[in-house]
Amino acid sequence: MKSVPVWIWYTALRILLFAVPLTVLLVAGVNPWVSAAVAAVFGLSASLIFLRRQRESIATDLYAARHRETPVVRDDDEAEDAAVDAADADRHDTPAG
């Protein structure tokens, strides 16, 4: 069984850290705008404190993806590049009329 990617866990936990306080405040009868603002501040603060490991893991994965030694080349990318190069060569070889 495949493990769930870290970014999905992080996103789900961030949503829960916002949704749970929002629900509690709305059930308590607090104004919806105030509830949303308090839940947003609570969710941000709690995620900065408790989700550091997940956030660093995501940052490491993103850095590794952006700074690969050799870029990932797919077969269709090579075919498209060859077609563009051939079209450029044909355009430069034909005299302007």
Secondary structure, 3 states (H helix, E strand, C coil): CCCCCHHHHHHHHHHHHHHHHHHHHHHCCCCHHHHHHHHHHHHHHHHHHHCHHHHHHHHHHHHHHHCCCCCCCCHHHHHHHHHHHHHHHHHHHCCCC
